[in-house]
Amino acid sequence: MSRIKFFFEGLKHFKEIGTVTRSGTAMCKKAASFIPADDKVIIVELGAGDGVITKHILRRISSDSTLIAIELNEKLYKELLDIQDDRLIPVHGSAEELEAILSEHHIQNIDHIVCAIPFIVFPREKAKAMLQTFKRLMKPGGFFMQIHYAKNLTSLYESVFGNLKTHFILANFPPAYVFVCRKSSERV
């Protein structure tokens, strides 16, 4: 999808997409950089958009890994269908359906989550409940990575995961943040 088409789709469905611009190369590379390149992993990308970060993740992961890319917006989801890679499972659906989506694909736990959901538009309790579900579905030691354009939700991620590292991506337009939380290795 072109940047102009993405811009208009973002304007039309801002509460769903949360941005009017695609992530730039610097953001995509940073998002993918946290994924171990040599391990067999199951990654979930929430709010996959038109697949710009998806493609970077696919370049990074091993040949026996799996990427489940979930997108709510139908036009953006159709762009994901154009990505030809056997490791990719594109899903037209909501992040709130993650547990059912995993069950449908016979997956109990995932290694990592890359997320671009606009939590800023969600009521805080709903966002927290979603994050708690994501954490529960992750394997110990896995990370949750969130893309944001402001730092005002850091306390939300810290309250769920207990840790947070912030990376500022000045080279992105607009400049953005990548928040990374790691699920404790201890079994809860």
MARDRENKE-871688 format. One record per residue: residue in three letters; x, y, z of N, C-alpha, C in turn. Coordinates in steps of 0.001 Angstrom, whole numbers, padded with zeros to 6 digits, always signed. Layout:
ALAXYZXYZXYZ...
***
This chain:
MET+000857-001176+000000+000000+000000+000000+000898+001233+000000SER+000546+002192-000800+001342+003418-000862+001155+004228+000418ARG+002118+005107+000676+002032+005983+001858+000776+006854+001804ILE+000395+007301+000617-000788+008162+000481-002058+007381+000805LYS-002173+006155+000263-003346+005328+000573-003395+005005+002064PHE-002221+004704+002650-002164+004428+004083-002612+005660+004874PHE-002163+006849+004449-002541+008096+005115-004062+008246+005165PHE-004724+008072+004033-006178+008231+003982-006901+007135+004764GLU-006379+005915+004729-006980+004831+005515-006819+005119+007008GLY-005644+005650+007381-005401+006030+008770-006322+007144+009240LEU-006566+008132+008386-007503+009216+008731-008919+008684+008908LYS-009316+007828+007987-010681+007286+007983-010937+006401+009205HIS-009913+005653+009638-010073+004688+010726-009019+004908+011818PHE-008866+006166+012255-007784+006495+013170-007852+005708+014487LYS-009035+005548+015052-009145+004825+016332-008777+003348+016183GLU-008901+002831+015000-008574+001435+014723-007080+001272+014394ILE-006540+002198+013600-005164+002091+013127-004188+002841+014029GLY-004599+004004+014536-003789+004744+015500-002687+005602+014914THR-002606+005660+013593-001589+006479+012938-002034+006761+011511VAL-001416+007760+010916-001707+008062+009516-000475+007818+008641THR+000563+007290+009240+001784+007017+008492+002319+005630+008822ARG+002899+004991+007828+003514+003681+008023+004807+003860+008812SER+005212+002803+009470+006494+002826+010165+007616+002913+009137GLY+008624+003733+009468+009772+003880+008579+010753+002732+008753THR+011767+002723+007917+012763+001652+007928+013443+001535+009291ALA+013802+002655+009901+014478+002613+011207+013594+001959+012266MET+012318+002271+012260+011374+001677+013215+011242+000177+012956CYS+011096-000192+011702+010934-001606+011347+012150-002419+011772LYS+013325-001896+011497+014554-002602+011871+014664-002734+013380LYS+014316-001684+014109+014391-001737+015569+013397-002763+016109ALA+012183-002763+015587+011160-003708+016043+011607-005149+015825ALA+012212-005425+014687+012648-006787+014375+013917-007180+015126SER+014686-006209+015539+016004-006497+016130+015944-007254+017456PHE+014828-007235+018121+014710-007907+019423+014448-009407+019288ILE+014117-009837+018095+013786-011239+017859+015071-012030+017624PRO+015251-013123+018363+016439-013947+018120+016397-014538+016709ALA+017476-014373+015969+017497-014772+014563+017669-016275+014358ASP+018286-016962+015292+018608-018373+015070+017671-019348+015768ASP+016799-018863+016629+015905-019743+017380+014606-019979+016632LYS+014043-021158+016829+012699-021429+016324+011726-020752+017287VAL+010976-019775+016788+010078-019009+017643+008709-018875+016992ILE+007735-018573+017845+006405-018212+017381+006203-016762+017793ILE+006041-015909+016805+005869-014481+017013+004433-014119+016658VAL+003844-013220+017431+002554-012647+017073+002772-011157+016853GLU+002297-010677+015729+002321-009243+015445+000884-008752+015515LEU+000636-007841+016434-000701-007295+016641-000772-005905+016015GLY-001775-005679+015191-001847-004418+014466-000794-004400+013374ALA-000788-005445+012563+000252-005639+011549+000179-004631+010405GLY-000918-003902+010311-001034-002900+009260-000929-003524+007887ASP-000171-002863+007017-000029-003358+005650+001194-004250+005490GLY+001838-004604+006611+002925-005572+006564+004320-005002+006488VAL+004476-003708+006688+005799-003110+006567+006756-003664+007638ILE+006298-003823+008876+007129-004427+009927+007161-005945+009744THR+006062-006510+009316+005960-007949+009066+007104-008435+008185LYS+007365-007705+007119+008425-008091+006178+009793-008085+006855HIS+010035-007125+007734+011316-007072+008457+011437-008241+009436ILE+010321-008582+010081+010336-009717+011005+010639-011004+010225LEU+010006-011164+009075+010222-012367+008273+011672-012470+007795ARG+012292-011341+007506+013708-011369+007113+014597-011785+008283ARG+014120-011558+009492+014926-011808+010693+014789-013238+011226ILE+013577-013795+011208+013335-015066+011894+013891-016254+011116SER+014083-017348+011844+014625-018569+011246+013605-019218+010305SER+014084-020125+009496+013237-020777+008499+012171-021679+009114ASP+012347-022083+010378+011359-022942+011035+010485-022190+012040SER+010540-020864+012002+009723-020034+012889+008371-019749+012257THR+007470-019200+013072+006121-018849+012620+005810-017422+013034LEU+005184-016671+012141+004723-015314+012432+003230-015245+012167ILE+002464-014952+013211+001025-014750+013086+000803-013244+013098ALA+000364-012693+011969+000163-011252+011821-001331-010962+011839ILE-001775-010251+012868-003199-009985+013059-003492-008517+012743GLU-004471-008305+011888-004871-006946+011513-006387-006851+011456LEU-006936-005826+012087-008377-005616+012153-008922-004933+010894ASN-008178-003984+010359-008628-003222+009200-008587-004100+007947GLU-009716-004208+007275-009817-005128+006134-008894-004757+004971LYS-008786-003470+004651-007911-003064+003541-006449-003367+003855LEU-006035-003111+005081-004655-003394+005458-004410-004899+005502TYR-005382-005647+006004-005264-007113+006033-005046-007674+004625LYS-005757-007148+003651-005609-007626+002272-004182-007425+001764GLU-003509-006391+002257-002100-006179+001892-001222-007295+002469LEU-001563-007767+003675-000806-008865+004279-000904-010139+003446LEU-002035-010332+002802-002243-011536+001989-001308-011594+000785ASP-000776-010452+000394+000142-010414-000748+001557-010872-000386ILE+001855-010980+000905+003188-011402+001337+003268-012919+001202GLN+004157-013363+000347+004303-014792+000077+005433-015371+000931ASP+005061-016013+002022+006043-016636+002913+005309-017713+003714ASP+005809-018936+003652+005162-020057+004336+005161-019907+005852ARG+006032-019079+006392+006093-018880+007848+005036-017914+008349LEU+004385-017197+007442+003417-016160+007795+001994-016705+007811ILE+001293-016409+008903-000139-016708+009010-000853-015370+009185PRO-001390-014785+008093-002137-013538+008237-003537-013821+008771VAL-003988-012985+009699-005305-013181+010314-006056-011856+010288HIS-007281-011896+009755-008148-010718+009807-008969-010837+011082GLY-008599-010054+012075-009290-010139+013346-008751-009124+014332SER-009240-009240+015546-008892-008313+016616-007892-008947+017574ALA-007036-008127+018138-006089-008592+019152-006828-009166+020358GLU-008048-008716+020574-008848-009227+021686-009214-010701+021472GLU-009082-011196+020257-009382-012587+019923-008135-013456+019909LEU-007016-012950+020448-005741-013650+020330-005807-015085+020841GLU-006404-015299+021984-006454-016649+022545-007190-017612+021608ALA-008302-017175+021048-009068-018018+020116-008293-018251+018819ILE-007586-017231+018350-006783-017364+017131-005676-018397+017347LEU-005005-018317+018478-003953-019290+018778-004526-020697+018869SER-005666-020829+019524-006310-022130+019669-006660-022716+018294GLU-007149-021878+017417-007512-022303+016065-006298-022861+015314HIS-005117-022365+015639-003885-022816+014981-003099-023802+015852HIS-003771-024310+016889-003192-025322+017790-001898-024840+018454ILE-001914-023582+018879-000764-022978+019559-001202-022599+020964GLN-000460-023082+021963-000801-022763+023352-000096-021510+023847ASN+001193-021392+023534+001983-020262+024008+002825-019703+022873ILE+003131-018424+022986+003944-017757+021976+005228-017255+022621ASP+006229-017060+021794+007513-016603+022316+007539-015089+022519HIS+007117-014347+021496+007228-012890+021548+006025-012241+020875ILE+005770-010988+021276+004701-010198+020663+005286-008867+020199VAL+004996-008520+018956+005321-007208+018401+003977-006516+018192CYS+003808-005362+018812+002481-004752+018882+002485-003287+018425ALA+001528-002959+017588+001329-001576+017164-000111-001146+017401ILE-000760-001794+018352-002140-001434+018690-002143-000046+019335PRO-003065+000827+018942-003105+002169+019540-003784+002159+020921PHE-003068+001669+021927-003645+001584+023269-004062+002941+023820ILE-003558+004006+023252-003888+005358+023703-005393+005635+023555VAL-006068+004953+022626-007505+005192+022409-008391+004242+023220PHE-007775+003303+023956-008533+002345+024756-008720+002877+026174PRO-009838+002552+026813-009918+002819+028252-008792+002050+028956ARG-008193+002654+029958-007011+002073+030603-007261+000655+031125GLU-008398+000391+031727-008673-000945+032274-008783-001994+031166LYS-009361-001613+030036-009453-002543+028905-008056-002841+028364ALA-007239-001804+028218-005870-001987+027732-005086-002886+028687LYS-005244-002658+029976-004525-003459+030977-004965-004921+030908ALA-006254-005156+030778-006765-006532+030685-006216-007239+029447MET-006145-006517+028330-005591-007105+027111-004118-007455+027309LEU-003363-006542+027896-001937-006781+028136-001729-007970+029071GLN-002581-008109+030074-002465-009243+030997-002721-010561+030263THR-003674-010562+029337-003929-011756+028525-002728-012065+027649PHE-002167-011044+027006-000990-011254+026162+000145-011864+026982LYS+000368-011316+028158+001444-011808+029026+001214-013266+029395ARG-000024-013606+029733-000356-014980+030110-000080-015958+028978LEU-000282-015524+027747-000104-016389+026581+001357-016515+026139MET+002221-015690+026718+003644-015713+026357+004413-016711+027202LYS+005458-017283+026604+006357-018161+027344+007237-017319+028269PRO+007661-017881+029402+008596-017165+030264+009860-016787+029490GLY+010322-015567+029706+011502-015073+029010+011191-014363+027703GLY+009936-014449+027250+009547-013786+026008+009398-012293+026197PHE+009389-011558+025097+009223-010117+025213+007939-009650+024556PHE+007466-008525+025075+006357-007786+024491+006957-006466+024024MET+006842-006171+022740+007387-004955+022174+006245-004119+021623GLN+006175-002857+022044+005084-001965+021659+005642-000726+020966ILE+005032-000353+019865+005379+000887+019161+004413+001971+019618HIS+004973+003132+019948+004162+004281+020374+004758+005567+019855TYR+003929+006595+019793+004395+007916+019374+004483+008874+020551ALA+004199+008396+021753+004307+009202+022972+004688+008283+024128LYS+005208+008865+025202+005661+008065+026342+004624+007974+027460ASN+003434+008497+027258+002484+008612+028363+001855+007301+028834LEU+002143+006172+028215+001579+004897+028677+002620+003970+029291THR+003800+004475+029564+004848+003603+030107+004421+002938+031410SER+003700+003655+032254+003278+003069+033541+002327+001890+033334LEU+001552+001907+032259+000640+000794+031953+001440-000481+031692TYR+002467-000391+030862+003278-001566+030536+004069-002041+031756GLU+004584-001104+032523+005321-001467+033739+004409-002150+034752SER+003150-001707+034826+002226-002300+035803+001913-003759+035477VAL+001952-004125+034205+001659-005498+033795+002918-006359+033789PHE+003993-005849+033226+005195-006661+033043+006245-006465+034133GLY+006186-005334+034844+007143-005091+035917+008487-004581+035429ASN+008650-004421+034138+009905-003903+033588+009610-003245+032253LEU+010470-002332+031866+010281-001626+030601+011592-000981+030187LYS+011965-001189+028940+013089-000464+028344+012517+000354+027201THR+012927+001601+027129+012421+002513+026115+013511+002831+025103HIS+013151+002763+023836+014067+003092+022746+013402+004183+021908PHE+014065+005325+021764+013545+006436+020983+014073+006331+019562ILE+013182+006370+018577+013564+006238+017173+013357+007597+016497LEU+014385+008418+016537+014322+009757+015955+014207+009696+014437ALA+014818+008674+013825+014826+008565+012362+013473+008172+011784ASN+012508+007816+012614+011168+007493+012123+010407+008791+011904PHE+009449+008782+010979+008572+009938+010812+007137+009518+011061PRO+006502+010070+012099+007098+010952+013104+007989+010148+014050PRO+008886+010849+014771+009712+010136+015754+008823+009319+016691ALA+009320+008167+017100+008481+007251+017877+009310+006518+018922TYR+008609+005740+019720+009232+004949+020775+008956+003470+020543VAL+009908+002664+020943+009703+001226+021020+009877+000878+022490PHE+008819+000354+023082+008861-000099+024473+009054-001610+024466VAL+009969-002093+025268+010222-003528+025334+010094-003993+026776CYS+009217-004964+026996+009010-005577+028310+009303-007062+028164ARG+009924-007626+029155+010235-009057+029123+009421-009762+030207LYS+008805-010873+029816+008069-011668+030785+009075-012394+031679SER+008842-012337+032963+009719-012975+033917+009942-014434+033562SER+011181-014914+033756+011507-016319+033471+010914-017261+034505GLU+010486-016704+035610+009906-017547+036673+008499-017945+036279ARG+008170-019174+036525+006800-019642+036278+005893-019063+037356VAL+004772-018526+036929+003830-017929+037873+002646-018848+038077
***
